[in-house]
Each structure stands twice: as C-alpha cells, then as structure tokens.
Amino acid sequence: MKKKFAFLLMGPDYTPSQHTAMFETEVMITRICTARDFDEACLLVQQLQREGFGAVELCGAFGPEKAQTLTQLTNNEMAIGYVTHDPALDRLFAAFFSE
C-alpha cells in the first residue's frame, strides 16, 4: 500500500477545487491542497484522514497552535507538521507577504 502525504496551503485567494496537485510514485502519493480559512482546513484534514493520508505538512500560515488543533482533530492519529523559518528572516517574510 502506498503512503499518502499532503501539503496544505491556506489563504483567502485560493480556490480549493482549482488549486490542487497530486504526484504519485510507486511508493507514495503526495497531494498539495489549499484551504481559504482555518475552518475549511479542518474539514480538509478530516477528509484526508478518511482517505488514508498519514501525514500533513502545513504552510506557515498555521503556526504551532493551529497545527496542534488539527492534530487533536485527528485524535492524534496523523503526523501534522508546520513550516517555519529562521526568525532572522522575519523582515523579508513580512515584506513579501504584506499588502
């Protein structure tokens, strides 16, 4: 059986039905998913769990608290991580993501 891994991006400008991708190898299925907000992300993580995904990596928009909430939502059955960066680069990230 192939392992299933997902990467989840969150932002209000995504259209989840459009902004998605999947890659499949002999041993792994990787899906890139999007959600417009945290409520939508919660539903998506539950769906991924039902589909047999065992690990989800979250974009930096989630942070540790939301990652923990999602982990609990899966009854601590899915490996859920989140992207972080070196705090020395905060200025560059703030400039990039500012309006």
C-alpha positions as CSV (number, residue, x, y, z in Angstrom):
1,M,0.0,0.0,0.0
2,K,1.3,3.5,-0.9
3,K,1.9,6.0,1.8
4,K,-0.1,9.2,1.5
5,F,1.3,12.6,2.3
6,A,-0.3,16.1,1.9
7,F,0.9,19.6,1.9
8,L,-1.7,22.2,2.9
9,L,-1.6,25.8,1.9
10,M,-4.0,28.3,3.5
11,G,-5.0,31.7,2.1
12,P,-8.2,33.6,1.1
13,D,-7.3,33.8,-2.6
14,Y,-7.2,30.0,-3.2
15,T,-10.0,28.1,-4.9
16,P,-9.5,24.7,-3.4
17,S,-11.2,22.8,-6.3
18,Q,-8.8,24.5,-8.7
19,H,-5.6,25.0,-6.7
20,T,-4.5,21.4,-6.1
21,A,-2.0,19.0,-7.4
22,M,-1.1,15.3,-7.0
23,F,2.1,13.4,-7.6
24,E,2.2,9.6,-7.5
25,T,5.2,7.3,-7.4
26,E,5.5,3.6,-6.9
27,V,5.5,4.0,-3.1
28,M,4.0,7.5,-2.4
29,I,1.0,9.7,-3.2
30,T,1.6,13.3,-2.5
31,R,-1.1,15.9,-2.7
32,I,-0.9,19.7,-2.5
33,C,-4.2,21.1,-1.2
34,T,-5.5,24.5,-0.4
35,A,-8.0,26.0,2.0
36,R,-9.3,29.5,2.2
37,D,-9.5,29.6,6.0
38,F,-8.9,27.5,9.1
39,D,-12.5,26.1,9.2
40,E,-12.1,24.8,5.7
41,A,-8.7,23.4,6.6
42,C,-10.2,21.5,9.5
43,L,-12.7,19.8,7.2
44,L,-10.0,19.1,4.6
45,V,-7.7,17.4,7.2
46,Q,-10.6,15.2,8.3
47,Q,-11.3,14.3,4.7
48,L,-7.6,13.5,4.2
49,Q,-7.6,11.3,7.2
50,R,-10.7,9.4,5.9
51,E,-8.8,8.9,2.6
52,G,-5.9,7.3,4.4
53,F,-3.4,10.1,4.5
54,G,-1.0,9.6,7.3
55,A,1.0,12.9,7.3
56,V,0.2,16.5,6.5
57,E,2.6,19.4,6.4
58,L,1.1,22.8,6.9
59,C,2.2,26.1,5.4
60,G,3.5,28.8,7.8
61,A,0.0,30.5,8.0
62,F,-1.0,27.8,10.5
63,G,1.7,28.0,13.2
64,P,2.0,25.8,16.2
65,E,-1.4,26.4,17.8
66,K,-3.4,25.6,14.7
67,A,-1.2,22.6,14.0
68,Q,-1.9,21.3,17.4
69,T,-5.6,21.8,17.0
70,L,-5.6,19.8,13.7
71,T,-3.6,17.1,15.4
72,Q,-6.2,16.8,18.1
73,L,-8.9,16.9,15.4
74,T,-7.5,13.6,14.1
75,N,-7.4,12.0,17.5
76,N,-3.6,12.3,17.4
77,E,-3.5,9.7,14.6
78,M,-2.0,11.8,11.8
79,A,1.5,13.3,11.8
80,I,1.0,17.0,11.3
81,G,3.9,19.4,11.0
82,Y,4.1,23.1,10.0
83,V,6.6,25.1,8.1
84,T,8.7,27.6,10.0
85,H,11.7,29.8,9.2
86,D,14.7,31.4,10.8
87,P,13.4,34.4,12.8
88,A,16.3,36.5,11.4
89,L,14.4,36.4,8.1
90,D,11.1,37.8,9.6
91,R,11.6,41.2,7.9
92,L,11.9,39.6,4.5
93,F,8.8,37.4,5.0
94,A,6.8,40.4,6.3
95,A,7.8,42.4,3.3
96,F,6.9,39.7,0.9
97,F,3.5,38.8,2.4
98,S,2.5,42.5,3.1
99,E,-0.2,44.0,1.1
